[in-house]
């Protein structure tokens, strides 16, 4: 991957040159990971005419999932406790031939931006904007391979849970068990805090697990994802616990299933992001559930679990090939519960078979 990382840095340099900036300072962790393959906490990456420098605090260890230390960058370790790598990296820019520096203003705090300006008062500062995020949008096949493995791990962990006894266990306990299983199967860790919602909590987006115990007849919604080599996926399913589904549960599940399928089938290069949202959302709205649907029905994934593009009514732009997204419509009725179905897919043209489904856990309404 070192060649891929070097190529990404070259593309960023070209964008900076075209914008009139001699050097770039990258501080957002996911962007550093994308450009170098390594992201020690608090690090800063300086791309200057004279060198490419990765500045970070001195550490004697590497955390799981941080990636591998690159050997094609100049490392600078800061021995002084509390020193800011971004400020230290900016201070190196003039001696490396830069008279201007583009920084990630959307990531830096006002205080850090002021500290950089104070450290190099003669350096012209500009906004790098979301140049790296734009590069990250379309994934290469190595990145998609990591997402594919993350999805396999996630499906395996969820499948094992479905074979266990669930009645009487708490949402919190089930969430912790799922996260342990992700690590057992090779994940760096969970892609995001696992959420498990039973009964009245089912179908809610980003529900924080509680000590409520799973009861017979409950809807149970589980949403989890593995992080593998920094790349994150997501899967969500809803089941019925310990009894045959009631008629209202069958009807609601079938409706959300049809909406999710419509969203998946709408994925294609050149399709407007809001059109994908509309394909899923309109089925739920026509059934009278407009107020029970969330603000979006999907989003991009990658080095972060919530990336561009957004699949929402106000989303701008169109989909590109090789962009991984979730499609996750849901309906939640406060105090009663609901259904959420969530998959991770990669946008592919019809000539290549259409959208590639990464998460393959069954979407059949199971009674567990």
C-alpha positions in Angstrom: 0.0 0.0 0.0 3.0 2.4 0.3 2.8 3.1 -3.4 -0.9 3.8 -3.1 -0.3 6.2 -0.2 2.5 8.0 -2.1 0.2 8.4 -5.1 -2.5 9.9 -2.9 -0.1 12.4 -1.5 1.0 13.3 -5.0 -2.6 14.0 -6.0 -3.0 16.2 -2.9 0.1 18.1 -3.7 -1.2 18.7 -7.3 -4.4 20.1 -5.9 -2.5 22.4 -3.5 -0.3 23.7 -6.3 -3.3 24.4 -8.5 -4.8 26.4 -5.6 -1.6 28.3 -5.1 -0.4 26.7 -1.9 3.2 25.6 -1.6 2.6 23.1 1.2 -0.2 21.3 3.0 -0.7 20.5 6.7 -3.1 17.6 7.3 -4.3 17.1 10.9 -7.6 15.1 10.7 -6.7 11.5 11.8 -8.7 9.7 9.1 -7.0 11.9 6.4 -3.6 11.1 7.7 -4.4 7.4 7.7 -5.5 7.7 4.1 -2.4 9.5 3.0 0.2 7.5 5.0 -1.4 4.2 6.3 -0.6 5.2 9.9 -2.4 7.5 12.3 -0.8 7.8 15.7 -3.0 10.0 18.0 -2.7 13.7 17.5 -0.2 13.4 14.5 0.2 16.0 11.8 1.4 15.5 8.2 3.3 18.2 6.4 3.7 18.0 2.6 6.3 20.6 1.8 8.5 21.2 -1.3 11.6 19.9 0.5 10.1 16.9 2.3 7.1 15.0 3.5 7.1 14.9 7.3 5.0 13.1 9.9 5.1 14.7 13.3 3.8 12.9 16.4 4.3 12.5 20.1 7.0 10.1 21.2 5.5 6.7 22.0 6.9 3.3 22.8 4.0 1.3 21.5 1.4 1.1 18.7 -2.3 0.6 19.3 -4.2 -2.1 17.4 -5.7 -0.7 14.3 -3.3 2.3 14.0 -1.8 0.9 10.8 1.9 0.5 10.0 4.6 3.1 10.4 5.5 4.4 6.9 9.1 4.2 5.8 8.9 6.7 3.0 8.2 9.7 5.2 10.5 11.7 7.5 9.4 11.0 11.1 9.6 13.7 13.8 8.9 12.6 17.3 8.1 15.3 19.9 9.7 14.6 23.3 8.1 17.6 25.1 4.8 16.5 26.8 1.9 18.5 25.5 3.6 19.8 22.4 1.2 20.2 19.5 2.3 18.2 16.4 0.4 20.5 14.0 2.1 23.6 15.3 5.5 21.8 15.2 4.9 20.7 11.6 3.9 24.2 10.5 7.1 25.6 12.0 9.1 23.3 9.7 7.4 24.5 6.5 9.6 27.6 5.9 12.9 25.7 6.2 11.5 23.1 3.8 10.9 25.7 1.1 7.3 26.7 1.7 6.1 30.3 1.7 2.4 29.4 2.0 0.6 26.6 3.8 -2.9 25.2 3.4 -4.4 23.8 6.6 -7.6 21.9 7.4 -9.6 24.7 9.0 -12.6 22.5 9.4 -10.6 20.3 11.8 -8.4 22.7 13.6 -9.8 24.6 16.6 -9.5 28.4 16.7 -6.8 28.1 19.4 -4.7 25.7 17.3 -5.1 27.9 14.2 -3.9 30.9 16.2 -0.9 28.9 17.6 0.1 28.0 14.1 -0.1 31.6 12.9 2.0 32.7 15.9 4.6 30.0 15.3 5.1 31.0 11.6 4.0 34.7 11.4 5.6 35.1 7.9 3.8 32.2 6.4 0.7 32.7 4.3 -2.1 30.5 5.6 -4.9 29.2 3.4 -7.7 26.7 3.8 -7.1 23.2 2.5 -10.9 22.7 2.7 -12.0 19.1 2.3 -9.5 18.3 -0.4 -8.5 15.0 1.3 -12.1 14.0 1.9 -12.9 14.5 -1.7 -9.9 12.2 -2.7 -11.2 9.6 -0.2 -14.7 9.5 -1.7 -14.0 7.0 -4.4 -12.3 3.9 -3.0 -9.7 1.8 -4.8 -9.9 -2.0 -4.9 -7.5 -2.4 -1.9 -9.8 -0.2 0.2 -12.9 -2.2 -1.0 -11.1 -5.4 -0.1 -10.7 -4.2 3.5 -14.3 -3.3 3.6 -15.2 -6.7 2.2 -13.3 -8.4 5.0 -14.8 -6.1 7.6 -18.3 -7.1 6.3 -17.4 -10.8 6.5 -16.3 -10.4 10.1 -19.5 -8.5 11.0 -21.8 -11.1 9.4 -19.9 -13.8 11.2 -20.3 -12.1 14.6 -24.0 -11.5 14.0 -24.7 -15.0 12.8 -23.2 -16.5 15.9 -25.4 -14.3 18.1 -28.5 -15.5 16.3 -27.6 -19.1 17.3 -27.6 -18.2 21.0 -30.4 -17.8 23.5 -31.6 -14.2 23.6 -34.6 -14.1 25.9 -33.8 -12.6 29.3 -30.5 -11.0 28.3 -30.0 -7.3 28.4 -29.4 -5.0 25.5 -26.1 -3.9 27.0 -24.9 -7.5 27.4 -25.7 -8.4 23.9 -23.9 -5.3 22.5 -20.8 -6.2 24.5 -20.9 -9.8 23.3 -21.1 -8.7 19.7 -18.1 -6.4 20.1 -16.1 -9.2 21.7 -17.0 -11.5 18.8 -15.9 -8.9 16.2 -12.4 -8.7 17.8 -12.3 -12.5 18.1 -12.8 -12.8 14.4 -10.0 -10.4 13.5 -11.4 -6.9 13.7 -9.3 -4.0 15.0 -12.4 -3.3 17.1 -16.0 -2.2 16.5 -16.5 0.4 13.7 -18.8 2.3 16.0 -20.6 1.7 19.4 -22.8 -1.3 18.8 -26.5 -0.7 19.4 -29.1 -3.2 20.4 -32.7 -2.2 20.9 -35.4 -4.5 22.2 -39.2 -4.0 22.3 -40.0 -0.2 22.4 -36.3 0.6 21.6 -36.3 -1.4 18.3 -35.9 0.4 15.0 -34.4 3.5 16.6 -31.3 4.9 15.0 -28.2 4.9 17.2 -30.0 3.6 20.3 -27.7 3.4 23.3 -28.1 -0.1 24.8 -29.8 -0.2 28.2 -30.4 -2.8 30.9 -33.8 -3.7 29.4 -34.1 -7.4 29.0 -35.2 -9.1 25.8 -38.7 -10.5 26.2 -40.8 -12.9 24.1 -42.7 -11.2 21.3 -40.2 -8.3 21.1 -38.8 -6.8 18.0 -35.0 -6.8 18.4 -32.9 -4.5 16.3 -29.1 -5.0 16.1 -26.7 -2.7 14.3 -23.0 -3.3 14.4 -19.9 -3.1 12.2 -16.2 -4.2 12.2 -13.2 -2.0 11.7 -10.5 -3.8 9.7 -7.2 -2.1 8.9 -9.0 1.2 9.6 -12.0 0.6 7.2 -15.5 0.4 8.7 -18.7 -1.3 7.6 -22.2 -1.5 9.0 -25.0 -4.0 9.1 -28.4 -3.7 10.8 -31.2 -6.3 11.2 -34.5 -6.6 13.0 -35.8 -9.9 14.4 -38.8 -11.2 16.4 -37.9 -12.9 19.7 -39.3 -16.2 21.0 -42.6 -16.3 19.2 -44.3 -16.2 15.8 -44.5 -12.6 14.6 -47.7 -10.7 15.1 -49.5 -9.5 12.0 -48.5 -5.8 12.6 -44.9 -6.9 12.9 -45.0 -8.8 9.6 -46.7 -5.9 7.8 -44.2 -3.3 9.2 -41.2 -5.5 8.5 -42.3 -6.2 4.9 -42.8 -2.5 4.3 -39.3 -1.6 5.5 -37.8 -4.5 3.6 -39.4 -3.3 0.4 -38.2 0.3 1.0 -34.6 -0.9 1.7 -34.6 -3.0 -1.5 -35.8 0.0 -3.5 -32.9 2.0 -2.1 -30.4 -0.7 -2.9 -31.7 -1.1 -6.4 -31.5 2.7 -7.0 -27.7 2.7 -6.5 -25.8 3.4 -9.7 -23.1 5.7 -11.0 -24.5 9.0 -12.0 -27.7 8.7 -9.9 -28.4 11.7 -7.6 -27.9 11.0 -3.9 -31.3 12.4 -3.1 -32.9 10.1 -5.6 -31.7 7.0 -3.7 -33.1 8.5 -0.5 -36.4 9.2 -2.3 -36.6 5.6 -3.6 -36.6 4.2 -0.1 -38.4 7.0 1.7 -41.4 7.4 -0.5 -42.6 3.9 0.2 -42.6 4.6 3.9 -44.2 7.9 3.5 -47.0 6.5 1.3 -47.8 4.1 4.1 -48.3 7.0 6.4 -45.0 6.8 8.3 -43.4 10.1 7.3 -42.9 11.2 10.9 -41.4 7.9 11.9 -38.6 7.9 9.3 -35.1 9.4 10.1 -33.4 12.3 8.4 -31.4 10.1 6.1 -31.6 6.6 4.7 -27.9 6.1 4.2 -24.4 7.5 4.1 -20.9 6.7 2.9 -18.4 4.5 4.8 -14.7 4.0 4.8 -12.0 5.2 7.2 -14.9 6.7 9.1 -18.3 5.2 9.7 -20.2 8.3 8.6 -18.7 9.8 5.4 -19.9 11.5 2.3 -22.0 11.0 0.3 -25.2 11.5 2.3 -28.4 9.9 1.2 -31.1 12.4 2.3 -33.7 14.6 0.8 -31.4 17.6 0.8 -28.3 15.7 -0.4 -26.3 17.3 -3.2 -24.3 15.6 -5.9 -24.3 12.2 -7.7 -22.9 8.8 -6.9 -19.7 7.6 -8.5 -18.6 4.0 -9.1 -16.6 2.4 -6.3 -18.2 4.5 -3.6 -19.3 2.4 -0.6 -22.6 3.4 1.1 -25.1 2.1 3.6 -28.8 1.8 2.8 -30.6 1.8 6.1 -34.3 2.9 6.1 -36.1 2.4 9.3 -39.4 3.1 11.1 -39.6 3.7 14.8 -42.7 4.4 16.9 -41.8 5.8 20.3 -43.0 3.5 23.0 -43.8 0.7 20.6 -40.7 0.0 18.6 -40.1 -0.6 14.9 -37.8 -2.0 12.2 -34.5 -1.0 10.7 -32.7 -2.9 7.9 -29.1 -1.8 7.1 -26.6 -3.0 4.5 -23.2 -1.8 3.2 -22.8 -1.9 -0.5 -20.4 -0.6 -3.2 -21.8 1.4 -6.1 -21.0 -0.5 -9.4 -22.3 0.1 -12.9 -24.8 -2.3 -14.4 -22.2 -3.7 -16.7 -20.3 -4.9 -13.6 -23.4 -6.5 -12.1 -24.9 -3.4 -10.3 -24.3 -2.6 -6.6 -22.1 -5.0 -4.7 -23.7 -6.2 -1.5 -21.0 -6.6 1.2 -23.2 -7.5 4.2 -25.0 -10.8 3.5 -26.8 -11.7 6.7 -30.3 -12.8 5.8 -33.0 -10.2 5.7 -35.7 -12.8 6.2 -37.9 -12.0 9.3 -36.6 -14.6 11.7 -38.3 -15.6 15.0 -35.4 -16.4 17.3 
